[in-house]
Amino acid sequence: MSAPRRIEIPLARRTIEGYMAEPEGTPGRRPAVIVIHEIFGPDAHIQVVAQRFAAEGFVALAPNLFSGEISGLLTPAAVTSGMTFLRSLPPEVQRDPAAIRARIQERPEGERKLLEALGRIQDPEEHGRFGEDLVGVAEFLRAQPTVDPHRVTSVGFCFGGGMSARLATRDPRLAGAVIFYGNAPPAVDLPGVRCPLLGLYGAEDARITDTVPDLVAATGRLGIPFSYHIYPGAPHAFFNDTRPNYRPEAARDAWDRVLRFLRSPPVGGPAPGRAGGAP
């Protein structure tokens, strides 16, 4: 496989940065995976995940949806501090973007830029714009000479898990979407899904996992193929081996499930490379 290389991705409303990793070996068109980052952006962990997909025979592209000023603000320490504040707000405030903005304006000046950035990337309207960006990323991949345009999929984690699901609602050509402990898309958008979905969740991540039954019911009514697995004892972000919540056994099993999903028709078609699991 090749080391991830930094690229620019021209989109309809802006140009964003990304990291691409491609398999080595026989030239030809390969299946592709859009690797959608957590709230920390496409950090070293996400780049390693892209490399792992490349080692399995996929062209992997990790776009930076936070390209620009936001990217520099969202350091792990700053995100942890800011999310602690936002999650301490009453539930009725958390559901109201205008109320969140009002609370942010009450904070000391030094905190305000970070909190405004966090508030922005959690705004449903901004999620819609990110979703359109991801449609553009998928089209960019389909235009690459090394990519099979019929086999472009997405895999996202946390924030990116929700965006993977949202991409599925907006891109009828997407071949499959994997949701790692991410929010379900708005119910009104679900009829737009035209591909199979795979969800992977931690049983201890109640904020996310408690919503899975509703997603199961909604996709069932619409005839959308949705398979999922909930890992007992696993918290949020159990796949990320750079974070304290990492659970090796759950992560290995989840990786195997993702590869099987991406290689199963109609998602991945014939196996693009060697079979394998997490290291």
C-alpha positions in Angstrom: 0.0 0.0 0.0 1.1 3.6 -0.4 1.4 6.0 2.5 -1.4 8.5 2.7 -0.7 11.5 0.5 -2.2 14.9 1.1 -4.5 16.1 -1.7 -6.9 18.9 -2.5 -10.5 18.0 -3.3 -12.4 20.6 -5.4 -16.1 20.7 -4.4 -19.0 22.8 -5.4 -18.9 25.3 -2.6 -15.2 25.1 -1.5 -11.9 23.1 -1.8 -11.1 20.8 1.1 -8.0 18.9 2.1 -7.9 15.1 2.2 -5.6 12.1 2.6 -5.6 9.3 0.0 -4.1 5.9 0.4 -4.0 3.4 -2.5 -3.2 -0.3 -2.8 0.0 -1.4 -4.5 0.1 -4.1 -7.1 -1.7 -4.7 -10.3 -3.2 -1.6 -11.9 -6.9 -1.5 -12.4 -10.1 0.0 -11.0 -10.6 -0.8 -7.3 -13.4 -0.4 -4.8 -13.1 2.8 -2.8 -13.9 3.9 0.8 -14.5 7.4 2.1 -13.1 7.4 5.6 -15.0 10.0 7.6 -13.2 11.4 10.7 -14.3 11.9 14.2 -14.6 15.4 15.7 -10.8 15.7 15.8 -10.5 15.7 12.0 -8.4 13.3 9.9 -5.8 12.8 12.6 -3.1 10.2 12.7 -5.6 7.5 13.7 -7.9 8.2 10.7 -4.9 8.2 8.4 -3.9 4.8 9.7 -7.4 3.5 9.1 -7.1 4.7 5.5 -3.8 2.8 5.2 -5.4 -0.3 6.6 -8.1 -0.1 3.9 -5.5 0.3 1.2 -3.7 -2.8 2.5 -7.0 -4.7 2.0 -7.2 -3.6 -1.6 -9.4 -0.4 -1.4 -8.6 3.1 -2.5 -9.2 5.1 0.7 -9.8 8.8 0.9 -10.1 10.6 4.2 -11.5 14.1 3.6 -11.1 16.9 6.1 -14.6 18.3 6.4 -13.2 20.9 8.9 -10.7 22.4 6.3 -10.0 26.0 7.2 -10.0 27.8 10.5 -12.0 25.2 12.3 -9.3 22.6 11.8 -6.7 24.5 13.8 -9.0 25.0 16.7 -10.1 21.4 17.2 -7.1 20.0 19.2 -8.0 16.9 21.3 -7.6 18.9 24.6 -9.7 21.8 23.4 -12.4 19.5 22.0 -12.6 17.6 25.3 -12.9 20.8 27.3 -15.5 22.2 24.9 -17.6 19.1 24.7 -17.7 18.8 28.5 -19.2 22.3 28.6 -21.7 21.6 25.8 -22.9 18.3 27.2 -23.4 20.0 30.6 -26.1 22.2 29.1 -29.7 21.2 29.8 -31.3 18.9 27.2 -33.7 21.5 26.0 -30.7 23.8 25.3 -28.7 21.1 23.5 -31.7 20.6 21.1 -31.8 24.3 20.2 -28.9 25.7 18.2 -30.0 29.3 19.0 -30.0 28.6 22.7 -26.5 27.0 22.4 -25.2 30.1 20.6 -26.6 32.3 23.4 -24.9 30.2 26.1 -21.6 30.4 24.1 -21.7 34.2 24.1 -21.8 34.1 27.9 -18.4 32.4 28.1 -15.0 34.1 28.5 -13.6 35.4 25.2 -10.8 32.8 25.2 -13.3 30.0 25.0 -15.7 31.5 22.6 -14.0 30.7 19.3 -13.6 27.0 20.1 -17.2 26.7 21.4 -18.5 28.5 18.4 -16.6 26.0 16.2 -18.0 23.1 18.1 -21.5 24.6 18.0 -21.2 25.1 14.3 -20.2 21.5 13.5 -23.1 20.2 15.5 -25.6 22.5 13.9 -28.1 20.4 11.7 -27.9 23.0 8.9 -24.1 22.6 8.9 -24.4 18.8 8.8 -26.5 19.3 5.7 -23.7 21.2 4.1 -21.2 18.6 5.1 -23.4 16.0 3.6 -23.3 17.9 0.3 -19.5 18.1 0.5 -19.4 14.3 1.0 -21.5 13.8 -2.2 -18.8 15.8 -4.0 -16.1 13.7 -2.4 -17.8 10.6 -3.7 -18.0 12.1 -7.2 -14.4 13.0 -7.0 -13.5 9.4 -6.2 -15.6 8.0 -9.0 -13.7 10.2 -11.4 -10.3 8.7 -10.4 -8.9 6.2 -13.0 -8.0 3.8 -10.2 -11.5 3.6 -8.8 -14.5 1.5 -9.8 -17.3 4.1 -9.8 -19.9 1.5 -8.9 -18.1 0.5 -5.7 -17.7 3.7 -3.7 -18.6 3.3 0.0 -18.3 5.2 3.2 -17.1 4.4 6.7 -17.4 7.0 9.5 -16.6 7.2 13.2 -18.5 9.2 15.8 -19.2 12.5 14.1 -18.1 10.8 10.9 -20.5 7.8 11.6 -23.4 10.2 11.5 -22.0 11.8 8.4 -21.6 8.4 6.7 -25.3 7.8 7.3 -26.2 11.3 6.1 -24.2 10.7 2.9 -26.2 7.6 2.3 -29.4 9.7 2.3 -28.0 12.1 -0.3 -26.0 10.0 -2.7 -28.1 7.4 -4.6 -25.0 6.0 -6.2 -23.3 5.1 -2.9 -22.7 1.4 -2.7 -22.8 1.0 1.1 -22.3 3.0 4.4 -20.8 2.0 7.7 -21.8 3.8 10.9 -19.4 3.5 13.8 -21.3 4.8 16.9 -22.8 7.8 15.0 -26.1 9.5 15.0 -28.9 8.3 12.8 -29.8 10.7 9.9 -33.0 12.7 10.2 -36.0 10.4 9.7 -37.3 12.6 7.0 -34.2 11.9 4.9 -34.1 8.1 5.3 -36.2 7.5 2.1 -33.3 8.7 0.2 -31.1 5.8 1.2 -30.5 3.4 -1.7 -27.7 1.2 -0.3 -27.1 -1.3 2.6 -26.1 0.1 6.0 -24.0 -1.4 8.7 -24.0 0.0 12.3 -21.5 -0.8 15.0 -22.2 0.4 18.5 -21.0 0.1 22.1 -23.5 -1.0 24.7 -22.2 1.5 27.2 -22.7 4.4 24.7 -26.3 5.0 25.7 -26.6 8.4 24.1 -26.1 6.8 20.6 -27.0 3.2 21.1 -30.4 3.9 22.7 -31.5 5.3 19.3 -30.7 2.2 17.4 -34.2 0.5 17.8 -35.8 3.5 16.2 -33.4 3.3 13.3 -34.1 -0.4 12.9 -37.8 0.2 12.8 -37.5 3.1 10.4 -35.2 1.2 7.9 -37.5 -1.8 8.2 -40.6 0.1 7.2 -38.7 1.5 4.2 -37.1 -1.8 3.1 -33.5 -0.5 3.7 -31.0 -3.2 4.5 -29.6 -2.4 7.9 -27.4 -4.8 9.8 -25.9 -3.8 13.2 -24.0 -5.2 16.1 -23.9 -3.9 19.7 -20.8 -4.8 21.7 -21.4 -5.6 25.4 -19.2 -3.5 27.8 -17.9 -1.3 25.0 -18.1 2.5 25.3 -18.2 5.2 22.7 -15.1 5.3 20.4 -14.1 1.7 21.2 -12.4 1.3 17.8 -9.9 4.2 18.3 -6.7 2.7 19.6 -5.3 6.1 20.5 -8.1 6.8 23.0 -8.8 5.4 26.5 -12.1 3.9 25.4 -10.3 1.5 23.0 -11.5 -2.1 23.3 -9.2 -4.5 21.3 -11.6 -7.4 21.0 -14.5 -5.3 19.9 -12.3 -3.4 17.5 -11.0 -6.6 15.8 -14.5 -8.0 15.4 -15.8 -4.7 14.1 -13.0 -4.5 11.5 -13.8 -8.1 10.3 -17.5 -7.2 10.0 -16.7 -4.0 8.0 -14.5 -6.0 5.5 -17.1 -8.7 5.1 -19.8 -6.0 4.6 -17.7 -4.1 2.0 -16.9 -7.3 0.1 -20.4 -8.7 0.1 -22.5 -8.0 -3.1 -24.0 -5.6 -3.9 -21.6 -3.5 -1.7 -18.1 -4.6 -2.5 -18.5 -7.2 -5.2 -15.6 -9.6 -5.6 -13.0 -9.4 -2.9 -10.5 -6.7 -3.9 -7.6 -8.0 -1.9 -6.5 -10.4 0.8 -8.9 -11.1 3.7 -7.9 -10.1 7.1 -8.7 -8.5 10.4 -7.4 -5.9 12.7 -3.7 -6.2 13.8 
